[in-house]
Amino acid sequence: MSVGRRGLRITSFTSVHIAPAGRLLAERHRRDRLRQPALPDTYEHQDITTPLVQQAALAEGTSGVVAYRGADLVGFLIGQRTSFPPDSTVAPYYRPASVLIRYHAHATVADGGWDIYRELYAAAAERWAAEGLTTHYIQIPAGDEFLLDALSTLGFGRDMGWGLRDTSAFVTATTVDDLTIRRATIDYHEAVFELDSALVRHESRSPVFMPYPTPTAEQEWRQDIRFSLADPALYYWLAELDGRPVGLLNVNPPPLHISPLLTPDAMVNIFAASVVPDQRGSGIGGALLRHAIDAARQDGKRWCRLSWMTANLYSSRFWSRHGFAPVAWRLSRTIDDRGLIAST
């Protein structure tokens, strides 16, 4: 237990804090929806958010803290140790020895949140650093500028974004002469892999520097593509120019690992999009996106969501230009190992 600024009392998160933390999360979501009304209103209610807090608190490898002001619980923060095998296809998205604070695993009262978040993180990070967890990630609402500022003063910066767009038709249509767009089948698995890997190779270079998957992970990746192409719920839209595969856009149902607070009803998720290097900027990406959005709208979907690495300059410009507005950010901070040595 510790006492922070302005009379805040910080203590470890336990099961007795789940229900009041659920109330804080519901209140935060109400404020978030004032900025982004497309977010689902279901989670404005404590009886719906409390199970999410419980899930976050009871997951393996978690620890957290709460803040009190007098007798009132005014903030909570829960982090989970990431545990992806080095050969996993997910591993490149997380540095080794890291902890993730999920979108629905933190909240404070509206009054004084700037200070409360700083004190919560200071207490939680002390334990994580002692356990050797030197990279910390947190997912936050895109419109909460006070929270973004509080975390930036602690050394956090944006590395991933989630964007949201409705499925209304494009005002200006992108067309490319002689371009054919079809739904890829299992027969196209090699073309799909080559286009998918073109994106990953692009992000392995400056300024993203994403690690390229290991050979073992690449084999798993190829197998995942085969399974996905056979799944009727997943759509791989393949663009061909004069018979040559030149672009890919993958649409799937909302993945479960993204917080339901960020998942409007009747929504699809863009998992990946790629255009071969020599055709980038030619309009193929826009044509693929228009095709996918039109197909989703015709299927009764009202919203489309995606994620991108913020250091990918091409992606950042492309999604913004085509109507996707940021709805959430992932921030990261890596502690200098020399600081840990000096503090022992």
C-alpha positions in Angstrom: 0.0 0.0 0.0 1.2 3.5 -0.7 0.0 7.1 -0.5 0.3 9.2 -3.7 -0.4 12.8 -4.4 -3.5 14.6 -3.3 -4.4 12.0 -0.8 -4.7 9.0 -3.2 -4.2 5.7 -1.6 -2.9 2.9 -3.9 -3.3 -0.8 -3.0 -3.3 -4.1 -4.8 -6.3 -5.2 -6.9 -8.3 -8.0 -5.3 -11.6 -9.7 -5.9 -13.5 -7.2 -3.7 -12.6 -4.5 -6.2 -14.2 -6.2 -9.2 -17.7 -4.7 -8.9 -16.7 -1.1 -8.1 -14.2 -1.3 -11.0 -17.0 -2.5 -13.3 -18.9 0.7 -12.3 -15.9 2.9 -13.1 -15.5 1.1 -16.5 -19.2 1.7 -17.4 -18.8 5.3 -16.5 -15.7 5.7 -18.6 -17.5 4.0 -21.5 -20.3 6.5 -21.2 -17.8 9.3 -21.6 -16.1 7.6 -24.5 -19.4 7.2 -26.3 -19.9 11.0 -26.2 -16.9 11.2 -28.4 -17.6 8.1 -30.5 -21.4 7.3 -30.5 -20.8 4.2 -32.7 -19.4 2.3 -29.7 -22.0 -0.2 -28.3 -24.2 1.3 -25.6 -24.6 -2.0 -23.9 -21.3 -1.4 -21.9 -22.6 1.7 -20.3 -24.1 -0.6 -17.6 -22.2 -2.0 -14.7 -23.8 -5.4 -14.8 -22.3 -5.8 -18.3 -18.9 -4.4 -17.6 -18.2 -6.1 -14.3 -17.8 -9.6 -15.9 -15.2 -8.1 -18.2 -13.3 -6.7 -15.3 -13.5 -10.1 -13.6 -12.2 -11.8 -16.7 -9.3 -9.4 -16.9 -8.5 -9.7 -13.2 -8.6 -13.5 -13.1 -6.7 -14.2 -16.2 -3.4 -16.0 -15.8 -0.4 -13.8 -15.2 -2.3 -10.7 -14.1 -1.6 -8.1 -11.4 -3.2 -4.8 -10.7 -3.8 -1.8 -8.5 -6.6 0.4 -7.4 -6.7 4.0 -6.2 -8.9 5.3 -3.3 -9.7 8.9 -2.5 -10.9 8.6 1.1 -13.4 5.7 1.1 -14.2 6.0 -2.7 -12.6 3.8 -5.3 -11.5 6.2 -8.0 -9.4 4.2 -10.3 -8.1 0.7 -11.3 -5.5 -0.7 -13.6 -4.8 -4.4 -14.4 -1.9 -5.7 -16.5 -1.3 -9.2 -17.9 2.0 -10.8 -18.7 2.2 -11.6 -22.4 3.1 -15.3 -23.0 3.4 -15.9 -26.7 5.9 -18.6 -27.8 8.8 -17.0 -29.9 7.7 -19.0 -32.9 4.0 -17.8 -32.7 2.7 -15.6 -35.5 1.5 -13.2 -32.8 5.0 -12.8 -31.1 6.3 -10.1 -33.5 3.6 -7.7 -32.2 4.8 -7.9 -28.6 8.3 -7.4 -27.3 9.7 -10.2 -25.0 9.1 -9.7 -21.3 6.1 -7.5 -21.7 2.8 -6.8 -20.0 -0.5 -5.7 -21.6 -3.2 -3.5 -20.0 -6.3 -4.2 -22.1 -8.8 -1.7 -23.2 -11.3 -2.8 -20.6 -8.8 -3.3 -17.8 -8.4 0.3 -16.6 -10.6 3.3 -15.7 -10.8 6.3 -13.4 -13.3 8.8 -12.3 -13.6 11.8 -14.6 -12.3 14.2 -12.0 -8.6 14.0 -11.5 -7.9 11.2 -13.9 -4.6 12.7 -15.0 -3.0 12.3 -11.6 -4.8 9.0 -10.8 -3.5 7.2 -13.9 0.1 8.4 -13.2 -0.1 7.1 -9.6 -1.7 3.8 -10.6 0.9 3.1 -13.2 3.8 4.1 -10.9 2.6 1.5 -8.4 1.9 -1.2 -11.0 5.1 -0.7 -12.9 7.2 -1.1 -9.8 6.1 -4.7 -9.5 6.3 -5.4 -13.2 9.9 -4.1 -13.4 10.9 -6.2 -10.4 9.5 -9.3 -12.3 11.7 -8.4 -15.3 8.7 -7.2 -17.4 10.4 -4.3 -19.2 7.9 -3.4 -22.0 4.4 -2.1 -21.0 1.5 -1.8 -23.4 -1.9 -0.1 -22.8 -4.9 0.1 -25.0 -6.8 3.4 -24.6 -9.8 5.3 -26.2 -8.5 7.4 -29.1 -10.4 10.5 -28.0 -9.2 10.7 -24.4 -6.6 13.4 -24.8 -6.1 13.8 -21.0 -5.3 10.1 -20.6 -3.0 10.2 -23.7 -1.2 13.2 -22.2 -0.8 11.6 -18.8 0.7 8.5 -20.3 3.0 10.4 -22.6 4.5 12.1 -19.5 5.4 8.6 -18.3 7.2 7.7 -21.5 4.4 6.0 -23.5 4.0 6.5 -27.2 1.5 5.2 -29.8 2.5 2.1 -31.8 -0.9 0.7 -33.0 -4.3 2.1 -33.8 -7.8 0.9 -34.4 -10.0 2.7 -36.9 -13.7 2.6 -37.5 -15.7 3.5 -40.6 -19.4 3.0 -41.5 -20.1 0.9 -44.6 -21.7 3.7 -46.6 -20.6 3.9 -50.3 -17.6 5.9 -51.2 -18.3 9.4 -52.4 -15.7 9.0 -55.1 -15.1 5.6 -56.6 -11.6 4.2 -57.2 -11.3 2.3 -60.5 -8.3 0.6 -62.1 -8.5 -0.4 -65.8 -8.4 -4.2 -66.3 -8.5 -5.0 -62.6 -10.4 -8.1 -61.5 -11.5 -8.7 -57.9 -12.5 -12.1 -56.8 -12.9 -14.1 -53.6 -9.8 -16.3 -53.3 -10.2 -20.0 -52.8 -7.8 -22.6 -51.5 -6.3 -22.8 -55.0 -4.9 -19.3 -54.4 -3.2 -20.1 -51.1 0.3 -19.4 -52.4 -0.7 -16.1 -54.0 -2.4 -15.1 -50.7 0.7 -16.0 -48.7 2.9 -13.9 -51.0 0.7 -10.9 -50.8 0.3 -11.3 -47.0 4.0 -11.6 -46.5 4.6 -8.6 -48.7 2.9 -6.5 -46.0 4.9 -8.1 -43.2 8.2 -7.6 -45.1 7.2 -4.0 -45.6 6.7 -3.6 -41.9 10.0 -5.3 -41.1 11.7 -2.2 -42.7 12.1 1.4 -41.4 10.3 3.0 -39.7 8.2 0.1 -38.3 11.0 -2.5 -37.8 8.5 -5.3 -37.0 10.4 -8.7 -36.7 9.7 -11.0 -39.6 8.2 -14.4 -38.3 10.6 -17.2 -37.7 10.7 -20.1 -40.2 8.5 -22.2 -37.8 6.0 -19.4 -37.5 6.0 -18.9 -41.2 5.0 -22.5 -41.7 2.2 -22.0 -39.1 1.2 -18.9 -41.0 0.9 -20.8 -44.3 -1.2 -23.4 -42.6 -3.5 -20.7 -41.1 -4.0 -19.3 -44.6 -5.1 -22.7 -45.9 -7.6 -23.1 -43.0 -8.9 -19.5 -43.4 -9.4 -19.9 -47.2 -11.6 -22.9 -46.4 -13.7 -21.0 -43.8 -16.9 -19.6 -45.3 -17.0 -16.8 -42.6 -13.7 -15.4 -43.9 -13.3 -13.4 -47.1 -10.0 -13.0 -48.9 -10.6 -10.5 -51.7 -7.9 -10.9 -54.3 -7.2 -8.3 -57.0 -5.6 -9.4 -60.3 -4.2 -7.2 -63.0 -3.9 -9.0 -66.4 -4.0 -12.3 -64.5 -1.3 -11.4 -62.0 -2.3 -11.2 -58.2 -1.5 -7.7 -57.2 -3.6 -7.0 -54.1 -5.3 -8.6 -51.1 -7.8 -7.6 -48.5 -8.9 -10.0 -45.8 -12.3 -9.4 -44.1 -13.4 -11.5 -41.1 -15.8 -11.4 -38.1 -14.7 -9.4 -35.1 -11.8 -11.2 -33.4 -12.4 -12.1 -29.8 -9.1 -10.8 -28.5 -10.2 -7.2 -29.2 -12.4 -5.7 -26.4 -16.1 -5.9 -27.0 -16.3 -2.2 -26.0 -14.7 -1.5 -29.4 -17.1 -3.7 -31.3 -20.3 -2.1 -32.6 -23.2 -4.3 -33.7 -23.3 -5.5 -37.3 -19.5 -5.0 -37.8 -16.8 -6.7 -39.8 -13.1 -6.5 -39.3 -10.4 -6.0 -41.9 -7.6 -8.2 -40.8 -5.0 -7.4 -43.4 -4.6 -5.5 -46.7 -1.6 -5.6 -49.1 -0.6 -4.4 -52.5 2.5 -5.5 -54.3 5.3 -2.9 -54.0 5.4 -1.9 -57.7 1.6 -1.2 -57.7 1.3 0.8 -54.5 -0.3 4.2 -55.1 -2.0 3.0 -58.3 -5.5 2.8 -56.8 -5.6 -1.0 -56.3 -5.9 -0.7 -52.6 -8.8 1.7 -52.9 -10.6 -0.5 -55.4 -10.2 -3.5 -53.1 -11.5 -1.5 -50.1 -14.5 -0.2 -52.0 -15.3 -3.8 -53.1 -15.1 -5.1 -49.5 -17.1 -2.3 -48.0 -19.8 -2.7 -50.7 -20.0 -6.5 -50.0 -20.2 -5.9 -46.3 -23.0 -3.4 -46.7 -25.0 -5.8 -48.9 -24.6 -8.4 -46.2 -26.2 -6.1 -43.7 -23.1 -4.9 -41.9 -23.0 -1.3 -40.8 -19.5 -0.9 -39.5 -16.0 -1.8 -40.5 -13.0 -1.8 -38.1 -9.3 -2.4 -38.6 -5.9 -2.0 -36.9 -2.6 -0.7 -38.2 0.9 0.0 -37.0 1.2 3.7 -36.6 4.8 3.8 -37.8 3.6 2.3 -41.2 3.4 5.6 -43.0 1.6 4.2 -46.1 -1.1 2.5 -43.9 -1.6 5.6 -41.8 -2.3 7.8 -44.8 -4.4 5.2 -46.7 -6.9 4.3 -44.0 -7.3 8.0 -43.0 -7.9 9.0 -46.6 -10.6 6.4 -46.9 -12.7 7.5 -44.0 -11.4 5.4 -41.0 -11.4 7.5 -37.8 -9.2 6.4 -34.9 -11.2 4.7 -32.1 -8.4 3.3 -29.9 -4.7 3.4 -29.6 -2.1 1.0 -28.2 0.7 2.8 -26.4 4.0 1.2 -25.4 6.9 2.0 -23.1 10.1 0.1 -22.8 12.2 0.5 -19.6 15.9 1.0 -19.9 17.5 -2.1 -18.4 20.3 0.0 -16.9 17.6 1.7 -14.7 16.7 -1.7 -13.3 20.3 -2.5 -12.5 20.8 0.8 -10.7 17.7 0.4 -8.6 18.7 -3.1 -7.2 
